[in-house]
Amino acid sequence: MIEWSEMHLAIRDAMRRFIEAEVVPKMKDIEHGDEPPYDVLRRMVATFGIKDMAEARFAHQIAKEKARTASGTAPTRPEEKKPRGPNPEAGNEMAMRLIPVIELCKYSPGMVTALGVSMGLTANAILSRGTIAQKERWALPLLTLDKIGAWAITEPGSGSDAFGAMKSSARRDGDGYLLSGSKTFITNGPYADTIVFICKLDEGNDAKHRKVLSFVLDRGMPGLVQSKALRKMGLHGSPTGELFLDDVRVGKDRLLGETEDVPARSEAKDTFTSERTGVAAMALGIVEQCLRLCVDYAKTRVQFGRPIGEFQLIQLKLAKMEVARMNIQNLVFRQIELAAAGRSLTLAEASACKLYAAQATMDVCIEAVQLFGGNGYMAEYQVEQLCRDAKVLQIYGGTDEIQISQIARSLMGAA
Ligand SMILES: Cc1cc2nc3c(=O)[nH]c(=O)nc-3n(C[C@H](O)[C@H](O)[C@H](O)COP(=O)(O)OP(=O)(O)OC[C@H]3O[C@@H](n4cnc5c(N)ncnc54)[C@H](O)[C@@H]3O)c2cc1C
C-alpha cells in the first residue's frame, strides 16, 4: 500500500466533517474534564455505521461458534492464533478502523484512548477468551459502545512488572471466588460499566507461581469502588481512575472462559500486542496535525521582516517532522497490508512499532511547541495540548524502556 484509496479518502473527509461539527466545539469542556467523552463517541459510532457493523460481525461470529459447538467441533480451550490467509477485505476493514483513530487523534488522543480501551482492549479480552454466554452478555454491548469498558492490570506497586508484582487476588469461596486488590491508572475506570479485572489465584502458594485469572465485573457490585477521575498532565478526553475491590463475591460465570486453565498471561500479551500496534495510527494523527499547524505558522509568523519558515533552523524542524510522518504512515500502511495478508505484528514487532512511533511523535510535538515560540506554550494554541497528550504514548501500553527490553529479548531469542 502506497497511499489511501479514493474510498478511504471519502471516509476520512466525512470523519473530518463530523469532528469539526461534534468534537471541536466541545474541546474546551473535554479539556477541562467537565464532559466525559462518551456521548460524542456514541454519536460517532452511530453516524459511521460502526455500531451496525459491530452487531453484524458479532452475530456472524457467534452463529459460527454455536454451530461448531453443536457439531462437536468447537475447541475445548481457546485456540492459538493461526495465520488466516490472504483477505483483501480484512485490509480494508483495518483501514476503516484506523482512519477514525488518525482523524480523531488530531484533536483528542484522549477520546481515542477511551474508545480503544472500551471497544478494543476490553471487548477483545472477552471475545478472545470468554465463553459464548460471556461474549453475548458482556462483549456485544462494549462493541456497540452501549456500555463502557475498562481493562485493569496496573496496580500501585505493579506497572512495568505487571505479573511479577501483582497483588490483586482471587480466593476460592464455595462455588465462586472472593476478589480483592486495587488497580490504578485505569482508563474509563470512573465510568466503566464492565471491567476486566486481572488478578492471581491465591491458593496459599508462592505468589510467583500463582495462576493469572481474568474476571468480568459490573459497575455497582458490592465491594467494588470506582474512584473519581484522577487529575493528570494531559489526555483529558480520557477519564483515568482507580479501582478498589474488597472481597467482591463472584460466581464462576464471571471467570473468563469459566476455567482456571485459561492462559490469562498470554491473553494479556495479546492485549499488549494490539495496544502497542494501535499506537502507530494515534501517532500519525498527532504528527499530521502538528505538521499542518507548523507549516501554516511558519508561513504566516513574521520575524526580522520575513516569515519564520524562511529560516533554515525552522526548515530543519519541518523537514524532520515530515520524515517522522512518512515513517509512521508507512508503519500504518504495513499494518493494513499485514491484515490483508491474514497476519498481524508479533509482540516484539508491535513493541518496535510503538517505541518508534511514540518517540518520534514526542520529538515532533516538542519541536512544534518550539516553532510556535511563546504561543506554543499557551493553551490557546493546539500544539500545547497535543504535546501534553503525546507524552502518554511513551508510558502506557508499556513504557519505552519496556519496549526496548522486549525487542532486545526477542532479538536474543528469549521472548
Ligand atoms: C493515562 C494512562 C492510562 C492508562 N490506562 C491503563 C489501563 O487502562 N489499564 C491498565 O491496566 N493500565 C493503564 N495504565 C498504566 C500503564 O500501563 C503504566 O503506567 C505503565 O505500564 C508503567 O507502569 P508504572 O506507571 O507503574 O511505571 P513503573 O513500572 O514504576 O516505571 C517507572 C520507570 O521505571 C522504568 N522501568 C521499569 N522497569 C524497568 C526495567 N526493567 N528496565 C528499565 N526501566 C524500567 C519505566 O520505564 C519508567 O520509566 C495507564 C497509564 C496512564 C498514564
The ligand as an SDF file (V2000), in Angstrom:
LIG
                    3D

 53 58  0  0  0  0  0  0  0  0999 V2000
   -3.1410    7.8770   31.0530 C   0  0  0  0  0  0  0  0  0  0  0  0
   -2.8460    6.4540   31.3910 C   0  0  0  0  0  0  0  0  0  0  0  0
   -3.7870    5.4740   31.1110 C   0  0  0  0  0  0  0  0  0  0  0  0
   -3.5410    4.1450   31.4730 C   0  0  0  0  0  0  0  0  0  0  0  0
   -4.5100    3.1820   31.2390 N   0  0  0  0  0  0  0  0  0  0  0  0
   -4.3460    1.9340   31.7510 C   0  0  0  0  0  0  0  0  0  0  0  0
   -5.4170    0.9790   31.6400 C   0  0  0  0  0  0  0  0  0  0  0  0
   -6.4720    1.2240   31.0520 O   0  0  0  0  0  0  0  0  0  0  0  0
   -5.2390   -0.2390   32.2210 N   0  0  0  0  0  0  0  0  0  0  0  0
   -4.0930   -0.5780   32.8770 C   0  0  0  0  0  0  0  0  0  0  0  0
   -4.0250   -1.6850   33.3840 O   0  0  0  0  0  0  0  0  0  0  0  0
   -3.0560    0.3170   32.9750 N   0  0  0  0  0  0  0  0  0  0  0  0
   -3.1550    1.5570   32.4350 C   0  0  0  0  0  0  0  0  0  0  0  0
   -2.1310    2.4850   32.5390 N   0  0  0  0  0  0  0  0  0  0  0  0
   -0.9170    2.0940   33.2430 C   0  0  0  0  0  0  0  0  0  0  0  0
    0.3320    1.9880   32.3800 C   0  0  0  0  0  0  0  0  0  0  0  0
    0.2740    0.8520   31.5730 O   0  0  0  0  0  0  0  0  0  0  0  0
    1.5430    2.0060   33.3350 C   0  0  0  0  0  0  0  0  0  0  0  0
    1.6110    3.3170   33.8710 O   0  0  0  0  0  0  0  0  0  0  0  0
    2.8290    1.6500   32.6350 C   0  0  0  0  0  0  0  0  0  0  0  0
    2.8410    0.2950   32.2630 O   0  0  0  0  0  0  0  0  0  0  0  0
    4.0610    1.9210   33.5150 C   0  0  0  0  0  0  0  0  0  0  0  0
    3.9200    1.3920   34.7930 O   0  0  0  0  0  0  0  0  0  0  0  0
    4.1970    2.3220   36.0720 P   0  0  0  0  0  0  0  0  0  0  0  0
    3.4200    3.5790   35.8980 O   0  0  0  0  0  0  0  0  0  0  0  0
    3.9250    1.5390   37.3000 O   0  0  0  0  0  0  0  0  0  0  0  0
    5.7180    2.6920   35.9980 O   0  0  0  0  0  0  0  0  0  0  0  0
    6.9310    1.8350   36.6110 P   0  0  0  0  0  0  0  0  0  0  0  0
    6.8270    0.4230   36.1530 O   0  0  0  0  0  0  0  0  0  0  0  0
    7.0200    2.0850   38.0750 O   0  0  0  0  0  0  0  0  0  0  0  0
    8.1830    2.5050   35.8980 O   0  0  0  0  0  0  0  0  0  0  0  0
    8.8520    3.6670   36.3840 C   0  0  0  0  0  0  0  0  0  0  0  0
   10.0610    3.9040   35.4750 C   0  0  0  0  0  0  0  0  0  0  0  0
   10.9710    2.7990   35.5690 O   0  0  0  0  0  0  0  0  0  0  0  0
   11.2090    2.2550   34.2770 C   0  0  0  0  0  0  0  0  0  0  0  0
   11.3940    0.8070   34.3870 N   0  0  0  0  0  0  0  0  0  0  0  0
   10.5970   -0.0970   34.9940 C   0  0  0  0  0  0  0  0  0  0  0  0
   11.0840   -1.3420   34.8310 N   0  0  0  0  0  0  0  0  0  0  0  0
   12.2140   -1.2110   34.0830 C   0  0  0  0  0  0  0  0  0  0  0  0
   13.1670   -2.1340   33.5600 C   0  0  0  0  0  0  0  0  0  0  0  0
   13.0500   -3.4530   33.7570 N   0  0  0  0  0  0  0  0  0  0  0  0
   14.1860   -1.6370   32.8350 N   0  0  0  0  0  0  0  0  0  0  0  0
   14.3080   -0.3070   32.6160 C   0  0  0  0  0  0  0  0  0  0  0  0
   13.4460    0.6160   33.0830 N   0  0  0  0  0  0  0  0  0  0  0  0
   12.4060    0.1640   33.8110 C   0  0  0  0  0  0  0  0  0  0  0  0
    9.9680    2.5960   33.4790 C   0  0  0  0  0  0  0  0  0  0  0  0
   10.2160    2.5430   32.0810 O   0  0  0  0  0  0  0  0  0  0  0  0
    9.6660    4.0050   33.9800 C   0  0  0  0  0  0  0  0  0  0  0  0
   10.4930    4.9180   33.3290 O   0  0  0  0  0  0  0  0  0  0  0  0
   -2.3300    3.7940   32.1270 C   0  0  0  0  0  0  0  0  0  0  0  0
   -1.3730    4.7840   32.3790 C   0  0  0  0  0  0  0  0  0  0  0  0
   -1.6180    6.0970   32.0260 C   0  0  0  0  0  0  0  0  0  0  0  0
   -0.5760    7.1390   32.3240 C   0  0  0  0  0  0  0  0  0  0  0  0
  1  2  1  0
  2  3  1  0
  2 52  2  0
  3  4  2  0
  4  5  1  0
  4 50  1  0
  5  6  2  0
  6  7  1  0
  6 13  1  0
  7  8  2  0
  7  9  1  0
  9 10  1  0
 10 11  2  0
 10 12  1  0
 12 13  2  0
 13 14  1  0
 14 15  1  0
 14 50  1  0
 15 16  1  0
 16 17  1  0
 16 18  1  0
 18 19  1  0
 18 20  1  0
 20 21  1  0
 20 22  1  0
 22 23  1  0
 23 24  1  0
 24 25  2  0
 24 26  1  0
 24 27  1  0
 27 28  1  0
 28 29  2  0
 28 30  1  0
 28 31  1  0
 31 32  1  0
 32 33  1  0
 33 34  1  0
 33 48  1  0
 34 35  1  0
 35 36  1  0
 35 46  1  0
 36 37  1  0
 36 45  1  0
 37 38  2  0
 38 39  1  0
 39 40  1  0
 39 45  2  0
 40 41  1  0
 40 42  2  0
 42 43  1  0
 43 44  2  0
 44 45  1  0
 46 47  1  0
 46 48  1  0
 48 49  1  0
 50 51  2  0
 51 52  1  0
 52 53  1  0
M  END
$$$$
